[in-house]
């Protein structure tokens, strides 16, 4: 695959995740399973999120990590809410 296609795919995944988070989605990951996938849940749907994308958004301050005994949860930070609103308004 060429790099332009991969960049486009990454941007599309990022925008879709931001829009889902804007509409109340959460991202979680089990602490007890080695290499557990990141799961995004919104309403009654769920899917797997690439770990690199979660790490990237965390490093940018878009996601806020919350530690619980058996899971990590990621939600939008205040800065992330603004970024998600902008991504959502572009789609409208």
PDB file of N, CA, C and O in Angstrom:
ATOM      1  N   UNK A   1       0.850  -1.186   0.000  1.00  0.00           N
ATOM      2  CA  UNK A   1       0.000   0.000   0.000  1.00  0.00           C
ATOM      3  C   UNK A   1       0.888   1.239   0.000  1.00  0.00           C
ATOM      4  O   UNK A   1       1.997   1.225   0.534  1.00  0.00           O
ATOM      5  N   UNK A   2       0.387   2.298  -0.601  1.00  0.00           N
ATOM      6  CA  UNK A   2       1.215   3.494  -0.603  1.00  0.00           C
ATOM      7  C   UNK A   2       0.952   4.336   0.641  1.00  0.00           C
ATOM      8  O   UNK A   2      -0.065   4.182   1.319  1.00  0.00           O
ATOM      9  N   UNK A   3       1.892   5.224   0.918  1.00  0.00           N
ATOM     10  CA  UNK A   3       1.833   6.029   2.137  1.00  0.00           C
ATOM     11  C   UNK A   3       0.643   6.979   2.162  1.00  0.00           C
ATOM     12  O   UNK A   3       0.083   7.234   3.228  1.00  0.00           O
ATOM     13  N   UNK A   4       0.247   7.507   1.007  1.00  0.00           N
ATOM     14  CA  UNK A   4      -0.897   8.419   0.967  1.00  0.00           C
ATOM     15  C   UNK A   4      -2.172   7.720   1.421  1.00  0.00           C
ATOM     16  O   UNK A   4      -2.978   8.301   2.147  1.00  0.00           O
ATOM     17  N   UNK A   5      -2.353   6.473   0.996  1.00  0.00           N
ATOM     18  CA  UNK A   5      -3.543   5.723   1.402  1.00  0.00           C
ATOM     19  C   UNK A   5      -3.526   5.471   2.908  1.00  0.00           C
ATOM     20  O   UNK A   5      -4.554   5.606   3.571  1.00  0.00           O
ATOM     21  N   UNK A   6      -2.366   5.105   3.452  1.00  0.00           N
ATOM     22  CA  UNK A   6      -2.263   4.853   4.886  1.00  0.00           C
ATOM     23  C   UNK A   6      -2.504   6.122   5.690  1.00  0.00           C
ATOM     24  O   UNK A   6      -3.149   6.073   6.737  1.00  0.00           O
ATOM     25  N   UNK A   7      -1.995   7.259   5.217  1.00  0.00           N
ATOM     26  CA  UNK A   7      -2.247   8.534   5.893  1.00  0.00           C
ATOM     27  C   UNK A   7      -3.734   8.869   5.874  1.00  0.00           C
ATOM     28  O   UNK A   7      -4.285   9.319   6.878  1.00  0.00           O
ATOM     29  N   UNK A   8      -4.385   8.649   4.730  1.00  0.00           N
ATOM     30  CA  UNK A   8      -5.816   8.909   4.611  1.00  0.00           C
ATOM     31  C   UNK A   8      -6.598   8.010   5.562  1.00  0.00           C
ATOM     32  O   UNK A   8      -7.521   8.466   6.238  1.00  0.00           O
ATOM     33  N   UNK A   9      -6.227   6.730   5.612  1.00  0.00           N
ATOM     34  CA  UNK A   9      -6.908   5.777   6.483  1.00  0.00           C
ATOM     35  C   UNK A   9      -6.737   6.175   7.949  1.00  0.00           C
ATOM     36  O   UNK A   9      -7.692   6.109   8.723  1.00  0.00           O
ATOM     37  N   UNK A  10      -5.536   6.585   8.333  1.00  0.00           N
ATOM     38  CA  UNK A  10      -5.271   7.005   9.709  1.00  0.00           C
ATOM     39  C   UNK A  10      -6.110   8.239  10.059  1.00  0.00           C
ATOM     40  O   UNK A  10      -6.701   8.301  11.137  1.00  0.00           O
ATOM     41  N   UNK A  11      -6.164   9.209   9.161  1.00  0.00           N
ATOM     42  CA  UNK A  11      -6.957  10.419   9.397  1.00  0.00           C
ATOM     43  C   UNK A  11      -8.440  10.085   9.528  1.00  0.00           C
ATOM     44  O   UNK A  11      -9.136  10.659  10.366  1.00  0.00           O
ATOM     45  N   UNK A  12      -8.920   9.166   8.707  1.00  0.00           N
ATOM     46  CA  UNK A  12     -10.327   8.761   8.765  1.00  0.00           C
ATOM     47  C   UNK A  12     -10.637   8.057  10.085  1.00  0.00           C
ATOM     48  O   UNK A  12     -11.678   8.311  10.690  1.00  0.00           O
ATOM     49  N   UNK A  13      -9.740   7.173  10.537  1.00  0.00           N
ATOM     50  CA  UNK A  13      -9.940   6.486  11.817  1.00  0.00           C
ATOM     51  C   UNK A  13      -9.930   7.483  12.969  1.00  0.00           C
ATOM     52  O   UNK A  13     -10.747   7.391  13.885  1.00  0.00           O
ATOM     53  N   UNK A  14      -9.012   8.425  12.919  1.00  0.00           N
ATOM     54  CA  UNK A  14      -8.901   9.441  13.967  1.00  0.00           C
ATOM     55  C   UNK A  14     -10.182  10.272  14.040  1.00  0.00           C
ATOM     56  O   UNK A  14     -10.724  10.494  15.123  1.00  0.00           O
ATOM     57  N   UNK A  15     -10.664  10.732  12.879  1.00  0.00           N
ATOM     58  CA  UNK A  15     -11.871  11.553  12.849  1.00  0.00           C
ATOM     59  C   UNK A  15     -13.079  10.758  13.341  1.00  0.00           C
ATOM     60  O   UNK A  15     -13.893  11.283  14.101  1.00  0.00           O
ATOM     61  N   UNK A  16     -13.207   9.501  12.919  1.00  0.00           N
ATOM     62  CA  UNK A  16     -14.332   8.663  13.357  1.00  0.00           C
ATOM     63  C   UNK A  16     -14.299   8.449  14.864  1.00  0.00           C
ATOM     64  O   UNK A  16     -15.340   8.481  15.522  1.00  0.00           O
ATOM     65  N   UNK A  17     -13.106   8.230  15.414  1.00  0.00           N
ATOM     66  CA  UNK A  17     -12.989   8.029  16.860  1.00  0.00           C
ATOM     67  C   UNK A  17     -13.338   9.306  17.610  1.00  0.00           C
ATOM     68  O   UNK A  17     -14.040   9.250  18.620  1.00  0.00           O
ATOM     69  N   UNK A  18     -12.868  10.449  17.142  1.00  0.00           N
ATOM     70  CA  UNK A  18     -13.195  11.721  17.795  1.00  0.00           C
ATOM     71  C   UNK A  18     -14.693  11.991  17.769  1.00  0.00           C
ATOM     72  O   UNK A  18     -15.256  12.457  18.759  1.00  0.00           O
ATOM     73  N   UNK A  19     -15.340  11.703  16.649  1.00  0.00           N
ATOM     74  CA  UNK A  19     -16.785  11.918  16.557  1.00  0.00           C
ATOM     75  C   UNK A  19     -17.524  10.972  17.499  1.00  0.00           C
ATOM     76  O   UNK A  19     -18.477  11.383  18.161  1.00  0.00           O
ATOM     77  N   UNK A  20     -17.098   9.713  17.566  1.00  0.00           N
ATOM     78  CA  UNK A  20     -17.727   8.761  18.496  1.00  0.00           C
ATOM     79  C   UNK A  20     -17.557   9.231  19.938  1.00  0.00           C
ATOM     80  O   UNK A  20     -18.502   9.170  20.724  1.00  0.00           O
ATOM     81  N   UNK A  21     -16.363   9.698  20.290  1.00  0.00           N
ATOM     82  CA  UNK A  21     -16.126  10.200  21.645  1.00  0.00           C
ATOM     83  C   UNK A  21     -16.977  11.435  21.922  1.00  0.00           C
ATOM     84  O   UNK A  21     -17.455  11.621  23.041  1.00  0.00           O
ATOM     85  N   UNK A  22     -17.166  12.268  20.925  1.00  0.00           N
ATOM     86  CA  UNK A  22     -18.012  13.456  21.063  1.00  0.00           C
ATOM     87  C   UNK A  22     -19.451  13.057  21.390  1.00  0.00           C
ATOM     88  O   UNK A  22     -20.162  13.792  22.075  1.00  0.00           O
ATOM     89  N   UNK A  23     -19.873  11.904  20.903  1.00  0.00           N
ATOM     90  CA  UNK A  23     -21.236  11.420  21.142  1.00  0.00           C
ATOM     91  C   UNK A  23     -21.320  10.462  22.326  1.00  0.00           C
ATOM     92  O   UNK A  23     -22.288   9.710  22.445  1.00  0.00           O
ATOM     93  N   UNK A  24     -20.318  10.482  23.203  1.00  0.00           N
ATOM     94  CA  UNK A  24     -20.397   9.736  24.452  1.00  0.00           C
ATOM     95  C   UNK A  24     -19.690   8.401  24.494  1.00  0.00           C
ATOM     96  O   UNK A  24     -19.874   7.646  25.449  1.00  0.00           O
ATOM     97  N   UNK A  25     -18.899   8.087  23.509  1.00  0.00           N
ATOM     98  CA  UNK A  25     -18.174   6.808  23.513  1.00  0.00           C
ATOM     99  C   UNK A  25     -17.081   6.816  24.576  1.00  0.00           C
ATOM    100  O   UNK A  25     -16.587   7.871  24.974  1.00  0.00           O
ATOM    101  N   UNK A  26     -16.717   5.629  25.025  1.00  0.00           N
ATOM    102  CA  UNK A  26     -15.575   5.465  25.922  1.00  0.00           C
ATOM    103  C   UNK A  26     -14.646   4.417  25.324  1.00  0.00           C
ATOM    104  O   UNK A  26     -15.069   3.551  24.558  1.00  0.00           O
ATOM    105  N   UNK A  27     -13.387   4.513  25.687  1.00  0.00           N
ATOM    106  CA  UNK A  27     -12.390   3.534  25.266  1.00  0.00           C
ATOM    107  C   UNK A  27     -11.915   2.834  26.526  1.00  0.00           C
ATOM    108  O   UNK A  27     -11.638   3.488  27.532  1.00  0.00           O
ATOM    109  N   UNK A  28     -11.818   1.512  26.483  1.00  0.00           N
ATOM    110  CA  UNK A  28     -11.345   0.768  27.651  1.00  0.00           C
ATOM    111  C   UNK A  28     -10.355  -0.302  27.218  1.00  0.00           C
ATOM    112  O   UNK A  28     -10.303  -0.710  26.058  1.00  0.00           O
ATOM    113  N   UNK A  29      -9.576  -0.738  28.193  1.00  0.00           N
ATOM    114  CA  UNK A  29      -8.605  -1.806  27.960  1.00  0.00           C
ATOM    115  C   UNK A  29      -8.422  -2.564  29.264  1.00  0.00           C
ATOM    116  O   UNK A  29      -8.266  -1.960  30.325  1.00  0.00           O
ATOM    117  N   UNK A  30      -8.443  -3.878  29.183  1.00  0.00           N
ATOM    118  CA  UNK A  30      -8.265  -4.718  30.361  1.00  0.00           C
ATOM    119  C   UNK A  30      -6.839  -4.601  30.880  1.00  0.00           C
ATOM    120  O   UNK A  30      -5.891  -4.549  30.096  1.00  0.00           O
ATOM    121  N   UNK A  31      -6.688  -4.562  32.195  1.00  0.00           N
ATOM    122  CA  UNK A  31      -5.360  -4.526  32.810  1.00  0.00           C
ATOM    123  C   UNK A  31      -4.816  -5.930  33.028  1.00  0.00           C
ATOM    124  O   UNK A  31      -3.606  -6.104  33.176  1.00  0.00           O
ATOM    125  N   UNK A  32      -5.686  -6.933  33.051  1.00  0.00           N
ATOM    126  CA  UNK A  32      -5.285  -8.286  33.432  1.00  0.00           C
ATOM    127  C   UNK A  32      -4.885  -9.176  32.263  1.00  0.00           C
ATOM    128  O   UNK A  32      -4.424 -10.296  32.483  1.00  0.00           O
ATOM    129  N   UNK A  33      -5.044  -8.717  31.040  1.00  0.00           N
ATOM    130  CA  UNK A  33      -4.748  -9.521  29.860  1.00  0.00           C
ATOM    131  C   UNK A  33      -3.599  -8.864  29.106  1.00  0.00           C
ATOM    132  O   UNK A  33      -3.674  -7.693  28.732  1.00  0.00           O
ATOM    133  N   UNK A  34      -2.538  -9.630  28.889  1.00  0.00           N
ATOM    134  CA  UNK A  34      -1.387  -9.083  28.177  1.00  0.00           C
ATOM    135  C   UNK A  34      -1.780  -8.756  26.736  1.00  0.00           C
ATOM    136  O   UNK A  34      -2.438  -9.552  26.066  1.00  0.00           O
ATOM    137  N   UNK A  35      -1.375  -7.593  26.274  1.00  0.00           N
ATOM    138  CA  UNK A  35      -1.661  -7.124  24.911  1.00  0.00           C
ATOM    139  C   UNK A  35      -3.160  -7.089  24.599  1.00  0.00           C
ATOM    140  O   UNK A  35      -3.570  -7.359  23.470  1.00  0.00           O
ATOM    141  N   UNK A  36      -3.962  -6.759  25.591  1.00  0.00           N
ATOM    142  CA  UNK A  36      -5.409  -6.659  25.376  1.00  0.00           C
ATOM    143  C   UNK A  36      -5.702  -5.518  24.407  1.00  0.00           C
ATOM    144  O   UNK A  36      -5.021  -4.493  24.432  1.00  0.00           O
ATOM    145  N   UNK A  37      -6.709  -5.690  23.556  1.00  0.00           N
ATOM    146  CA  UNK A  37      -7.042  -4.621  22.606  1.00  0.00           C
ATOM    147  C   UNK A  37      -7.761  -3.462  23.304  1.00  0.00           C
ATOM    148  O   UNK A  37      -8.341  -3.627  24.377  1.00  0.00           O
ATOM    149  N   UNK A  38      -7.711  -2.314  22.684  1.00  0.00           N
ATOM    150  CA  UNK A  38      -8.497  -1.173  23.134  1.00  0.00           C
ATOM    151  C   UNK A  38      -9.876  -1.307  22.494  1.00  0.00           C
ATOM    152  O   UNK A  38      -9.987  -1.495  21.283  1.00  0.00           O
ATOM    153  N   UNK A  39     -10.914  -1.211  23.302  1.00  0.00           N
ATOM    154  CA  UNK A  39     -12.292  -1.356  22.830  1.00  0.00           C
ATOM    155  C   UNK A  39     -12.994  -0.005  22.961  1.00  0.00           C
ATOM    156  O   UNK A  39     -12.967   0.615  24.024  1.00  0.00           O
ATOM    157  N   UNK A  40     -13.616   0.442  21.884  1.00  0.00           N
ATOM    158  CA  UNK A  40     -14.432   1.651  21.947  1.00  0.00           C
ATOM    159  C   UNK A  40     -15.891   1.209  21.997  1.00  0.00           C
ATOM    160  O   UNK A  40     -16.317   0.331  21.246  1.00  0.00           O
ATOM    161  N   UNK A  41     -16.647   1.834  22.895  1.00  0.00           N
ATOM    162  CA  UNK A  41     -18.069   1.516  23.037  1.00  0.00           C
ATOM    163  C   UNK A  41     -18.872   2.808  22.930  1.00  0.00           C
ATOM    164  O   UNK A  41     -18.576   3.801  23.594  1.00  0.00           O
ATOM    165  N   UNK A  42     -19.881   2.771  22.090  1.00  0.00           N
ATOM    166  CA  UNK A  42     -20.819   3.887  21.985  1.00  0.00           C
ATOM    167  C   UNK A  42     -22.206   3.291  21.785  1.00  0.00           C
ATOM    168  O   UNK A  42     -22.446   2.513  20.862  1.00  0.00           O
ATOM    169  N   UNK A  43     -23.099   3.673  22.666  1.00  0.00           N
ATOM    170  CA  UNK A  43     -24.453   3.124  22.708  1.00  0.00           C
ATOM    171  C   UNK A  43     -24.365   1.598  22.792  1.00  0.00           C
ATOM    172  O   UNK A  43     -23.767   1.084  23.738  1.00  0.00           O
ATOM    173  N   UNK A  44     -24.933   0.861  21.845  1.00  0.00           N
ATOM    174  CA  UNK A  44     -24.893  -0.604  21.907  1.00  0.00           C
ATOM    175  C   UNK A  44     -23.877  -1.206  20.952  1.00  0.00           C
ATOM    176  O   UNK A  44     -23.916  -2.406  20.680  1.00  0.00           O
ATOM    177  N   UNK A  45     -22.980  -0.400  20.447  1.00  0.00           N
ATOM    178  CA  UNK A  45     -21.979  -0.858  19.483  1.00  0.00           C
ATOM    179  C   UNK A  45     -20.592  -0.819  20.110  1.00  0.00           C
ATOM    180  O   UNK A  45     -20.330  -0.039  21.026  1.00  0.00           O
ATOM    181  N   UNK A  46     -19.710  -1.672  19.604  1.00  0.00           N
ATOM    182  CA  UNK A  46     -18.323  -1.643  20.061  1.00  0.00           C
ATOM    183  C   UNK A  46     -17.403  -2.072  18.932  1.00  0.00           C
ATOM    184  O   UNK A  46     -17.817  -2.748  17.991  1.00  0.00           O
ATOM    185  N   UNK A  47     -16.154  -1.667  19.046  1.00  0.00           N
ATOM    186  CA  UNK A  47     -15.161  -2.021  18.045  1.00  0.00           C
ATOM    187  C   UNK A  47     -13.767  -1.910  18.634  1.00  0.00           C
ATOM    188  O   UNK A  47     -13.591  -1.408  19.745  1.00  0.00           O
ATOM    189  N   UNK A  48     -12.787  -2.375  17.895  1.00  0.00           N
ATOM    190  CA  UNK A  48     -11.398  -2.340  18.349  1.00  0.00           C
ATOM    191  C   UNK A  48     -10.729  -1.091  17.789  1.00  0.00           C
ATOM    192  O   UNK A  48     -10.911  -0.743  16.623  1.00  0.00           O
ATOM    193  N   UNK A  49      -9.959  -0.430  18.633  1.00  0.00           N
ATOM    194  CA  UNK A  49      -9.240   0.788  18.257  1.00  0.00           C
ATOM    195  C   UNK A  49      -7.755   0.468  18.204  1.00  0.00           C
ATOM    196  O   UNK A  49      -7.246  -0.195  19.108  1.00  0.00           O
ATOM    197  N   UNK A  50      -7.039   0.918  17.173  1.00  0.00           N
ATOM    198  CA  UNK A  50      -5.592   0.695  17.126  1.00  0.00           C
ATOM    199  C   UNK A  50      -4.895   1.345  18.329  1.00  0.00           C
ATOM    200  O   UNK A  50      -5.174   2.494  18.671  1.00  0.00           O
ATOM    201  N   UNK A  51      -3.997   0.604  18.955  1.00  0.00           N
ATOM    202  CA  UNK A  51      -3.287   1.107  20.134  1.00  0.00           C
ATOM    203  C   UNK A  51      -2.500   2.368  19.810  1.00  0.00           C
ATOM    204  O   UNK A  51      -2.411   3.274  20.639  1.00  0.00           O
ATOM    205  N   UNK A  52      -1.934   2.433  18.622  1.00  0.00           N
ATOM    206  CA  UNK A  52      -1.163   3.609  18.238  1.00  0.00           C
ATOM    207  C   UNK A  52      -2.002   4.873  18.206  1.00  0.00           C
ATOM    208  O   UNK A  52      -1.520   5.952  18.549  1.00  0.00           O
ATOM    209  N   UNK A  53      -3.253   4.744  17.798  1.00  0.00           N
ATOM    210  CA  UNK A  53      -4.150   5.892  17.743  1.00  0.00           C
ATOM    211  C   UNK A  53      -4.492   6.378  19.148  1.00  0.00           C
ATOM    212  O   UNK A  53      -4.522   7.583  19.399  1.00  0.00           O
ATOM    213  N   UNK A  54      -4.748   5.448  20.064  1.00  0.00           N
ATOM    214  CA  UNK A  54      -5.037   5.817  21.451  1.00  0.00           C
ATOM    215  C   UNK A  54      -3.815   6.497  22.064  1.00  0.00           C
ATOM    216  O   UNK A  54      -3.944   7.515  22.745  1.00  0.00           O
ATOM    217  N   UNK A  55      -2.635   5.937  21.823  1.00  0.00           N
ATOM    218  CA  UNK A  55      -1.405   6.524  22.359  1.00  0.00           C
ATOM    219  C   UNK A  55      -1.192   7.932  21.797  1.00  0.00           C
ATOM    220  O   UNK A  55      -0.845   8.854  22.536  1.00  0.00           O
ATOM    221  N   UNK A  56      -1.397   8.091  20.506  1.00  0.00           N
ATOM    222  CA  UNK A  56      -1.222   9.402  19.861  1.00  0.00           C
ATOM    223  C   UNK A  56      -2.154  10.447  20.469  1.00  0.00           C
ATOM    224  O   UNK A  56      -1.720  11.552  20.792  1.00  0.00           O
ATOM    225  N   UNK A  57      -3.424  10.104  20.624  1.00  0.00           N
ATOM    226  CA  UNK A  57      -4.393  11.045  21.184  1.00  0.00           C
ATOM    227  C   UNK A  57      -4.102  11.341  22.651  1.00  0.00           C
ATOM    228  O   UNK A  57      -4.340  12.456  23.116  1.00  0.00           O
ATOM    229  N   UNK A  58      -3.591  10.359  23.382  1.00  0.00           N
ATOM    230  CA  UNK A  58      -3.213  10.584  24.778  1.00  0.00           C
ATOM    231  C   UNK A  58      -2.036  11.546  24.870  1.00  0.00           C
ATOM    232  O   UNK A  58      -2.028  12.450  25.705  1.00  0.00           O
ATOM    233  N   UNK A  59      -1.043  11.349  24.007  1.00  0.00           N
ATOM    234  CA  UNK A  59       0.134  12.220  24.008  1.00  0.00           C
ATOM    235  C   UNK A  59      -0.227  13.661  23.644  1.00  0.00           C
ATOM    236  O   UNK A  59       0.410  14.599  24.123  1.00  0.00           O
ATOM    237  N   UNK A  60      -1.236  13.839  22.807  1.00  0.00           N
ATOM    238  CA  UNK A  60      -1.673  15.177  22.404  1.00  0.00           C
ATOM    239  C   UNK A  60      -2.563  15.831  23.455  1.00  0.00           C
ATOM    240  O   UNK A  60      -2.910  17.005  23.321  1.00  0.00           O
ATOM    241  N   UNK A  61      -2.936  15.096  24.494  1.00  0.00           N
ATOM    242  CA  UNK A  61      -3.797  15.647  25.529  1.00  0.00           C
ATOM    243  C   UNK A  61      -5.269  15.626  25.177  1.00  0.00           C
ATOM    244  O   UNK A  61      -6.072  16.296  25.827  1.00  0.00           O
ATOM    245  N   UNK A  62      -5.635  14.866  24.155  1.00  0.00           N
ATOM    246  CA  UNK A  62      -7.032  14.781  23.731  1.00  0.00           C
ATOM    247  C   UNK A  62      -7.801  13.802  24.616  1.00  0.00           C
ATOM    248  O   UNK A  62      -8.982  14.006  24.894  1.00  0.00           O
ATOM    249  N   UNK A  63      -7.128  12.739  25.058  1.00  0.00           N
ATOM    250  CA  UNK A  63      -7.764  11.736  25.916  1.00  0.00           C
ATOM    251  C   UNK A  63      -7.265  11.860  27.352  1.00  0.00           C
ATOM    252  O   UNK A  63      -6.113  12.213  27.604  1.00  0.00           O
ATOM    253  N   UNK A  64      -8.161  11.562  28.278  1.00  0.00           N
ATOM    254  CA  UNK A  64      -7.824  11.535  29.703  1.00  0.00           C
ATOM    255  C   UNK A  64      -7.934  10.079  30.159  1.00  0.00           C
ATOM    256  O   UNK A  64      -8.960   9.431  29.955  1.00  0.00           O
ATOM    257  N   UNK A  65      -6.874   9.577  30.772  1.00  0.00           N
ATOM    258  CA  UNK A  65      -6.834   8.180  31.222  1.00  0.00           C
ATOM    259  C   UNK A  65      -7.309   8.097  32.669  1.00  0.00           C
ATOM    260  O   UNK A  65      -6.910   8.894  33.518  1.00  0.00           O
ATOM    261  N   UNK A  66      -8.173   7.112  32.930  1.00  0.00           N
ATOM    262  CA  UNK A  66      -8.672   6.859  34.277  1.00  0.00           C
ATOM    263  C   UNK A  66      -8.368   5.409  34.628  1.00  0.00           C
ATOM    264  O   UNK A  66      -8.751   4.494  33.899  1.00  0.00           O
ATOM    265  N   UNK A  67      -7.683   5.207  35.740  1.00  0.00           N
ATOM    266  CA  UNK A  67      -7.311   3.855  36.169  1.00  0.00           C
ATOM    267  C   UNK A  67      -8.363   3.283  37.113  1.00  0.00           C
ATOM    268  O   UNK A  67      -8.770   3.933  38.076  1.00  0.00           O
ATOM    269  N   UNK A  68      -8.793   2.071  36.826  1.00  0.00           N
ATOM    270  CA  UNK A  68      -9.682   1.320  37.698  1.00  0.00           C
ATOM    271  C   UNK A  68      -9.012  -0.014  37.988  1.00  0.00           C
ATOM    272  O   UNK A  68      -8.061  -0.369  37.292  1.00  0.00           O
ATOM    273  N   UNK A  69      -9.466  -0.771  38.990  1.00  0.00           N
ATOM    274  CA  UNK A  69      -8.757  -2.008  39.368  1.00  0.00           C
ATOM    275  C   UNK A  69      -8.533  -3.003  38.231  1.00  0.00           C
ATOM    276  O   UNK A  69      -7.481  -3.640  38.181  1.00  0.00           O
ATOM    277  N   UNK A  70      -9.484  -3.150  37.325  1.00  0.00           N
ATOM    278  CA  UNK A  70      -9.350  -4.168  36.281  1.00  0.00           C
ATOM    279  C   UNK A  70      -9.270  -3.597  34.869  1.00  0.00           C
ATOM    280  O   UNK A  70      -9.031  -4.339  33.916  1.00  0.00           O
ATOM    281  N   UNK A  71      -9.466  -2.294  34.724  1.00  0.00           N
ATOM    282  CA  UNK A  71      -9.477  -1.698  33.384  1.00  0.00           C
ATOM    283  C   UNK A  71      -8.910  -0.286  33.397  1.00  0.00           C
ATOM    284  O   UNK A  71      -8.883   0.395  34.422  1.00  0.00           O
ATOM    285  N   UNK A  72      -8.462   0.122  32.227  1.00  0.00           N
ATOM    286  CA  UNK A  72      -8.152   1.519  31.960  1.00  0.00           C
ATOM    287  C   UNK A  72      -9.318   2.073  31.154  1.00  0.00           C
ATOM    288  O   UNK A  72      -9.812   1.404  30.246  1.00  0.00           O
ATOM    289  N   UNK A  73      -9.762   3.275  31.469  1.00  0.00           N
ATOM    290  CA  UNK A  73     -10.785   3.946  30.678  1.00  0.00           C
ATOM    291  C   UNK A  73     -10.204   5.233  30.130  1.00  0.00           C
ATOM    292  O   UNK A  73      -9.448   5.925  30.814  1.00  0.00           O
ATOM    293  N   UNK A  74     -10.551   5.548  28.916  1.00  0.00           N
ATOM    294  CA  UNK A  74     -10.123   6.788  28.288  1.00  0.00           C
ATOM    295  C   UNK A  74     -11.364   7.560  27.867  1.00  0.00           C
ATOM    296  O   UNK A  74     -12.255   7.012  27.218  1.00  0.00           O
ATOM    297  N   UNK A  75     -11.415   8.826  28.237  1.00  0.00           N
ATOM    298  CA  UNK A  75     -12.494   9.714  27.829  1.00  0.00           C
ATOM    299  C   UNK A  75     -11.871  11.004  27.308  1.00  0.00           C
ATOM    300  O   UNK A  75     -10.659  11.195  27.407  1.00  0.00           O
ATOM    301  N   UNK A  76     -12.685  11.874  26.761  1.00  0.00           N
ATOM    302  CA  UNK A  76     -12.179  13.139  26.242  1.00  0.00           C
ATOM    303  C   UNK A  76     -11.756  14.066  27.369  1.00  0.00           C
ATOM    304  O   UNK A  76     -12.446  14.175  28.383  1.00  0.00           O
ATOM    305  N   UNK A  77     -10.644  14.720  27.197  1.00  0.00           N
ATOM    306  CA  UNK A  77     -10.231  15.789  28.099  1.00  0.00           C
ATOM    307  C   UNK A  77     -10.968  17.057  27.663  1.00  0.00           C
ATOM    308  O   UNK A  77     -11.705  17.035  26.677  1.00  0.00           O
ATOM    309  N   UNK A  78     -10.776  18.151  28.383  1.00  0.00           N
ATOM    310  CA  UNK A  78     -11.402  19.417  27.992  1.00  0.00           C
ATOM    311  C   UNK A  78     -10.908  19.843  26.608  1.00  0.00           C
ATOM    312  O   UNK A  78     -11.695  20.295  25.776  1.00  0.00           O
ATOM    313  N   UNK A  79      -9.619  19.698  26.370  1.00  0.00           N
ATOM    314  CA  UNK A  79      -9.056  20.022  25.054  1.00  0.00           C
ATOM    315  C   UNK A  79      -9.614  19.065  23.998  1.00  0.00           C
ATOM    316  O   UNK A  79      -9.903  19.472  22.873  1.00  0.00           O
ATOM    317  N   UNK A  80      -9.761  17.798  24.370  1.00  0.00           N
ATOM    318  CA  UNK A  80     -10.294  16.800  23.452  1.00  0.00           C
ATOM    319  C   UNK A  80     -11.727  17.086  23.047  1.00  0.00           C
ATOM    320  O   UNK A  80     -12.120  16.828  21.909  1.00  0.00           O
ATOM    321  N   UNK A  81     -12.512  17.621  23.978  1.00  0.00           N
ATOM    322  CA  UNK A  81     -13.900  17.960  23.663  1.00  0.00           C
ATOM    323  C   UNK A  81     -13.952  19.026  22.572  1.00  0.00           C
ATOM    324  O   UNK A  81     -14.796  18.967  21.678  1.00  0.00           O
ATOM    325  N   UNK A  82     -13.041  20.005  22.648  1.00  0.00           N
ATOM    326  CA  UNK A  82     -12.989  21.047  21.621  1.00  0.00           C
ATOM    327  C   UNK A  82     -12.574  20.458  20.271  1.00  0.00           C
ATOM    328  O   UNK A  82     -13.172  20.778  19.244  1.00  0.00           O
ATOM    329  N   UNK A  83     -11.557  19.604  20.272  1.00  0.00           N
ATOM    330  CA  UNK A  83     -11.087  18.969  19.033  1.00  0.00           C
ATOM    331  C   UNK A  83     -12.198  18.109  18.432  1.00  0.00           C
ATOM    332  O   UNK A  83     -12.391  18.104  17.216  1.00  0.00           O
ATOM    333  N   UNK A  84     -12.930  17.380  19.282  1.00  0.00           N
ATOM    334  CA  UNK A  84     -14.019  16.518  18.804  1.00  0.00           C
ATOM    335  C   UNK A  84     -15.169  17.346  18.237  1.00  0.00           C
ATOM    336  O   UNK A  84     -15.766  16.967  17.229  1.00  0.00           O
ATOM    337  N   UNK A  85     -15.483  18.474  18.876  1.00  0.00           N
ATOM    338  CA  UNK A  85     -16.533  19.354  18.342  1.00  0.00           C
ATOM    339  C   UNK A  85     -16.162  19.854  16.952  1.00  0.00           C
ATOM    340  O   UNK A  85     -17.003  19.913  16.055  1.00  0.00           O
ATOM    341  N   UNK A  86     -14.889  20.214  16.785  1.00  0.00           N
ATOM    342  CA  UNK A  86     -14.432  20.689  15.479  1.00  0.00           C
ATOM    343  C   UNK A  86     -14.523  19.578  14.431  1.00  0.00           C
ATOM    344  O   UNK A  86     -14.943  19.828  13.301  1.00  0.00           O
ATOM    345  N   UNK A  87     -14.133  18.356  14.796  1.00  0.00           N
ATOM    346  CA  UNK A  87     -14.217  17.224  13.864  1.00  0.00           C
ATOM    347  C   UNK A  87     -15.671  16.929  13.516  1.00  0.00           C
ATOM    348  O   UNK A  87     -15.983  16.600  12.371  1.00  0.00           O
ATOM    349  N   UNK A  88     -16.559  17.045  14.494  1.00  0.00           N
ATOM    350  CA  UNK A  88     -17.976  16.782  14.269  1.00  0.00           C
ATOM    351  C   UNK A  88     -18.595  17.859  13.381  1.00  0.00           C
ATOM    352  O   UNK A  88     -19.438  17.550  12.539  1.00  0.00           O
ATOM    353  N   UNK A  89     -18.194  19.105  13.554  1.00  0.00           N
ATOM    354  CA  UNK A  89     -18.776  20.182  12.745  1.00  0.00           C
ATOM    355  C   UNK A  89     -18.313  20.104  11.294  1.00  0.00           C
ATOM    356  O   UNK A  89     -19.035  20.534  10.395  1.00  0.00           O
ATOM    357  N   UNK A  90     -17.127  19.566  11.054  1.00  0.00           N
ATOM    358  CA  UNK A  90     -16.644  19.385   9.688  1.00  0.00           C
ATOM    359  C   UNK A  90     -17.499  18.350   8.972  1.00  0.00           C
ATOM    360  O   UNK A  90     -17.741  18.467   7.771  1.00  0.00           O
ATOM    361  N   UNK A  91     -17.962  17.332   9.707  1.00  0.00           N
ATOM    362  CA  UNK A  91     -18.784  16.277   9.113  1.00  0.00           C
ATOM    363  C   UNK A  91     -20.199  16.764   8.807  1.00  0.00           C
ATOM    364  O   UNK A  91     -20.850  16.235   7.906  1.00  0.00           O
ATOM    365  N   UNK A  92     -20.682  17.760   9.542  1.00  0.00           N
ATOM    366  CA  UNK A  92     -22.066  18.229   9.367  1.00  0.00           C
ATOM    367  C   UNK A  92     -22.251  18.997   8.085  1.00  0.00           C
ATOM    368  O   UNK A  92     -23.355  19.456   7.794  1.00  0.00           O
TER     369      UNK A  92
END
